[in-house]
Amino acid sequence: MKRSLYFIGLMLVAAAAQAAIQGKEVSYEADGTKLKGYVAYDDAVKGKRPGVLVVHEWWGLNDYARKRARMLAKQGYTALALDMYGNGKMAHHPDDAQKFSSEVSQNEGLAKARFEAALALLKQQKTVDADNIGAIGYCFGGSVVLNMARLGEPLKVVESFHGGLKTSHPAEPGVVKARIASFTGEADPFIPAEQVAAFRQEMEKAGVTPLVVTYPGAMHSFTSPEADKLGKEFNLPMAYNADADKDSWSKGMALMDEVFKAK
């Protein structure tokens, strides 16, 4: 009897080990440029599920974006951390980050092509319900996902975490298909209060009621534990804020669950 229970226990442990978050590096292309990404999903979840694109900070597709993809997988989604720079290129200095991000943000066609290439790849995943796709982004990535929503990409929900809110192409009535959320810090000099107010007004004029949350005392990159070190190293006004990080993720996931469960 004890021997049987022992083997049953081993089988249960083995099954639990196999049912875990799976992550894989992927390659794809947009207009002849090779792009790299990271797909994460929970293989214990049966059948197809909503997919979520994760757009990186201005540093490029790093471990932080992969971490967020895995966190989404734990929530029951399939996530693709995508590559907006090409070849998985990353910046290790703000000057390079500014250069790389500007090359994309100042070329709407390029940004749209690379985003749509990742969107197509995500929809092709066997674990993804292609009719239910969302997107989240951080800093530069937050601006990217908001702009994709403004362009009418077929997304159900878009969430920006400390992403810039200004745009040269304001949302127009009837174009935005996604539920929108923005999380910013009130102590973030890159996203002042007037920018938040203008964004809210822009969305409301377009017929969209956004979730706009600001955090007193929170600075830029408040969701990234690396922000303290990077802020000191490069003398940038950025810092991690654990409370704002936790609250923004909680509110973001609640909105996402609401959107996809209402399908």
N, C-alpha and C positions, 0 to 999 in steps of 0.2 A: 504493500500500500504506500509506504513512504517512498519507495523507489518510483512508483507511478506519479506521485505528487511532485517529486523532484523533476522528472522529465516534463511534466505539464508546466511547471514553473519555468524551466528552460525555454520551452516553446513560447510561452507568453513574453518572456524577456526578449527573445529573438524577434517576435512579431512587433513588439514596441520599438525595437531598434530599427526595424525596416520602415515602420510608419513614422516618418519624420520629415522635416523640411528638406526638400531637395533643391539644390542650386546648381546651375550649369552656365558656363560661358557660351555665348553664341556670337556668330558673325553674320552680317547682312550688308546690303549696299544701298546707296542712294546716289543716283546720277554718277555712277562710276567710282564713288568714294567708299572705301571699305569702312564699315562701322562695327563696333563691338558692343555687346550688351551682356546682361546677366539676368537669367530667368530663375525665379524662385516660386515654389509651390509646396503644398503639404500633400504627400501621397496618401495620407489617411483619409482625405476628403474624396468622396466618390463622385464621379460624374463631372460635368462641366461647371464652371463657376465664373463669376465676373473677373475681368482682367484689369489691371491697373498699371499704367506707365509711370515710371519714376524718373524725373528729370533732375540731373545733378546740379550742384552749385557751380560757381564759375571756375572752380579748381578742376573740373572734369569728372569723368566716371571713376570715382574712387571707392574705397571700402565703405564710406558713409552711405552712398547711394545703394550699395549692395545690402548694407545692414537694413535700410528702410524697406527694401524689396523683401527681405526675409521676414521682417515684422509684418508686412502685409500678408505674406504667405501664412503666418501664424493666425491671422484673422480670417483665413479661409479663402483668400484671393490668390490668383496667379499674378505675379508682378514681373515686369520687365524694366530693369534699370537700363536706360538707353544711353546712347553716345551722340552728343550734339557736335562734337569737335572732329570726329573722324579718327580711325585707327586707335581708339582708346586713349587719345592724347590727353595728358594731364599737365596742369601748371603747378609749379612749385614756388612761384613768386607772384605777387599781385600784378606786377607789370605784364607778365605773360598771361595771367588770368584775364586781365582787362583786354588784352589783345585778342585772345581766343574768343572771349564772349562777345566782343564788339563785332568781330567778323561774322558771327552768326546773327546777333540781334539787329545789325544794320542791313541784313540781307534777308528780307522776309521770305523770298522764294526758296532760298537755301534752308532756312529754318523749317519751313513747312515741309519741304521734301524729306528732310532727315527725320522729322517727327512722324510723318506719314509712313515712312519706311519701317519705323519701329512699331507703329500702330498695326501695320499689315502683318508683321512678324508675330506680334502678340496674338492677333486674331487667329493665326494659324496653329497656335499651340493646342495640343489635344485636350488640355484641361480647361480651355477657355470657352466661355459662352460669348461668341463674337458680337452679339447684339447688346452686350452689357459691358462697356469699357469706360474707365475713368482715368484720371491723371492727377498726379501730385508733383510738386516741384519745390525746390529749395533755393532761395536767393535768385540767382540767374535763372534757375529752373522754374521757380515760381512765376517769373515774368513770362517765360516761354509757354507754360501751360495756360496762363490767362490769355495770352495772345492767340493761342490755338483755339480757345473757346470763342474769342472775339471773331475769329475767321470762320466759325461755324463747323469746326471739326465734330464728328459724330461721337461725342463724349457725354456720358450721363452725369458725371460729377467731376469738377475740377477744383483742386485745393492748392493754394499758394502759401508757403511758409516763409516768412520774411523775404518775400519776393517783391521787386519793384512794381508799382501800380500804374506808372505813367505809360502812355502809348501814343503813337502818332496816328493810329487807326482806331478811334473809339468804337465801342460796340454799337451796332445798329439794331433797331427793333426787329424782332423775328429771326435774327441770325444766330444768337447764342442758344445752343441746345442743352447746355449743361447747367446743373445746380452749381453755384459758385461759392467758394469760401476763401477768405483771406485772413491770415494771422500775422500780425506785425507787432513790433515793440515800440512803445511810446518814446523810448530813449534812443531810437534808431535814427541817426541824422540823415541816412540815405532815403528814409521813407517818412517825411515829416507829416504832421497832422493834416495839413492842407492837401497833401497828396491822397491821404486816406479819404478825406471828405470828397475830393474830386472823383475818386474812383467810385464811391458809393453813389454819387450823383450820376455818373456815367452809366452805371449798371441800371439804375432805376429808370433813366430815360430810355434805355433799351428794353424795358419791360422785365428786367431781372431783379429779383430781391435777393441780394447776396448776404451770406453770413460774414460779417466783418467784425473781427475780434482784435482788440489792441491790449497789450499788457504793460501796465505801468512799470517803469524801471527797466524793462527788457530792452536790450541792445540788439544790434544786427547779429544774425546767425545764432539766435538764442536757443535753437534746438540742437546745436552741434557741440558735443563735449570738447572738441578740438579748438573751439573758438577762443577760449582763454589764452591758450598757447600761441595761436596764430596772431591774435590781437596784439600780444606783447612783442612777438618776434618782428612784426611788420608795422607796429604802431598804428593799428587800425581800430576804430571804435566798434569792436565786436566782443561779445562775451556770452558764455553759456548761462542759461537760466533754467534750472531744473523744473521749477514750478510751471513756467510758461511752456516748456517742452512737453511736460506731462499733460497739461490741460489742453494744449493745441492738438496733440495727438488724439486725446480722448474725444474731443469735439469733432475732429476730422473723421475719426472712425465711426462715430455715431451718425454723422451725416451720410457717410458712405453706406452704412448698413441700412439706413432709412431709404435711401435712393434705390438700392438694389433689391431690397426686400419688397419694395412697392411695385416691382416690375409686373 
